[in-house]
Amino acid sequence: MARPKKNIQDLKAIRLNVRVTVKEYLIVAENADTLGITIPDFIRMKVTGRVLPRKRIPPDNRKLFIELGRIGNNLNQLTKKVHLGMNNSPILIEHLSAMRSTLDTLKANIVKP
């Protein structure tokens, strides 16, 4: 199944070029790194007034968190197929539910040390 198309308003189609000094860049890069987000995401959040993350997730945990998110996406796809009746095995449904609970617990433990 293909990914759904984004609305035209949600596309990041416009690029803003801003010149900064080396000192300013280092400040922005350090702030973004401290929060564990990319520089463009940091700037985007600051400019639009969105709330910045409160704490940084260590790089090892970030990688684990990303991988757990991918696993969660796969689980969602399998669950959707089960709900559509493509594979209606009661054992599969039970295992998917248990895996989802475990995944949620792992994610919660990564975020709070």
ZIURSUL-V122433 format. One line per field, one symbol per residue. phi: phi as a letter, one per 40 degrees, with the letter a starting at -180 (. if undefined). psi: psi as a letter, one per 30 degrees, with the letter a starting at -180 (. if undefined). burial: + if it has 24 or more other ideal C-beta (glycine too) atoms within 12 Angstrom, else -. A space follows every 50 residues. Layout:
# ZIURSUL-V122433
phi=???
psi=???
burial=???
This chain:
# ZIURSUL-V122433
phi=.ccccccccccccbbbbbcbcccccccccccccccgbccccccdccccgc ccdcbccddcccccccccccccccccccccccccgcabcccccccccccc cccccccccccbc
psi=klkkklleffkifkkkkkklleeeeeeeeeeeeefglleeeeeeeeefgl klkelkkkeeeeeeeeeeeeeeeeeeeeeeeeffgfjhkeeeeeeeeeee eeeeeeeefeej.
burial=---------------------------+---+--+++-+--++------- ------+----------+------+---+----------------+---+ --+------+---
